[in-house]
Amino acid sequence: MSAAYVTTKDGVEIFYKDWGPKSAQAIVFHHGWPLSSDDWDAQMLFFLHNGYRVVAHDRRGHGRSSQVSEGHDIDHYAADASAVAEHLDLRNAVHIGHSTGGGEVARYVAKFGQPQGRVAKAVLVSAIPPIMVKTEKNPEGLPMAVFDGFRSSLAANRAQFFLDVPAGPFYGFNRPGVTQIPGTIQNWWRQGMMGSAKAHYDGIKAFSETDQSEDLKTITVPTLVMHGDDDQVVPYEDAALKAVKLLKKGTLKLYKGYPHGMLTTHADVINPDLLAFVKA
């Protein structure tokens, strides 16, 4: 395959983008479920124009990466991200993850990036850690029925489900007075349908049931936690507010009224805030 792919230790072809001067500091982007590296267009172009090297990959089973049957869990997600970082020999990198990608960043930094000395900073945007589902240890979490609903909707009609999510809660387009952006909805659908139904189905368990409390406690690099207080997908009270307390060098930034997909809908605000954190 072309140079835009790296093969993992278990034989999965991971697609990646690597733009900008190789001598510049790398900003590495980790996308959410069920999307691809294309979801970072606004951020990658912004940081590229500010002189950075920008890198993003498609998670296994997503986008242009191999539609393999197994390995759709946070451990494999992190290992695949590490395969890209090692292949490109990225050092002093800033890793930014959105939603499930935030969980991927937390596991990657804790298990691979820090031990290998590759990470300077991390950012968790609308991210899933510490854990989404309701458990005895996490009574404020979402009921399992919510995620069972995701699974049943995906299995029944994935194409329709992947229209309903971006047209509704993901970007806050279901809120009164919010104007839908058809291209944004269609682009979400396009990215989702490029991936594997099996990867997306298994990924629901990965993003909802993985307890990443220990990952957060292990991270020692400066970490920015960004979340909208109108996030209807990953409620900030059970995510950002808890995550920042577990981080050794965590900083919390909440955005009033912003939705889960605020990186797209409010890129004009989020991008400068990301840049300020990277430069600080």
C-alpha positions, 0 to 999 in steps of 0.5 A: 500500500502507499506510504500513507499506511502503517501496518500494526503488529497484528497486521492491520493497515492504518491510514494516516495523514502527515502534513506540514514541515517535518521539523515542526512540532507535531499536533496529532489528532484522534477522531471520535466514533464513528468518524475518520481523520477527515473530522479534523479538517478545520483543525488540521488546516488551522494548525498547518497555517500556523506552522505546525506539522499535523498528523491524523489517522483513521481508527481500525475499522473506520475511514480508510483503515482495514475493516478487520473483525477484531480489536475494536477496543481502547487497548487496540485503538491506543496501540494503533495510534502508537504504531503511527507515532513510532512509524513517524518517530514523533516526539514532543507531540501534542495529542488531541482527542475528541470523544472516543478519540479522547479515550484513545489519547488517554490510553495512548499517553499513559501506556505508550506516549509517556513511557517512550518520551514522545508526548509534550501535552494532551487535550481531551475534547468532549471526551469519554473518560473516565467512564460513560456507563452507569456502574456502582462506582459511577452512579451518575453515568448513563444507563446501559439502555442508552447504549443498547439503543445505539446498538439496536439502531445501528443494527436495524438501519445504520444509514438512517441512524447515521443521519439522525445522530448528526441531524440531532444531538451531536451538533445540537441541531435539535435545539430551538433556534439552532440552524442545521447545516446540511453539509455538516450532517452529510459529511458526518454520514459520509465518514460514518458509512465509510467504516465497518458496521462491525467496528462501529457496533463493537466500538459502542462497548469500547467507548461506554464501558471502558474505565479509564480512571487509571489512565488519567491518574497516570498522565503527568503531561499538561492536559487541557480538558474542553467540554460544552455544557450542552453536550447531549452525547457525553454529559460534561458532569460525568466526564470533564468534571471528573476527568480533570480531578484525576489528572495531575496537571489538568486544566478545565475549560467549559463552553456555555451552550456548546454541543458535542461536535463543537470542534466543527460548529465552533471551530472559530473559538476552539481553534485559537484556544487549542493554539494558546494551550499548545503555545503556553 
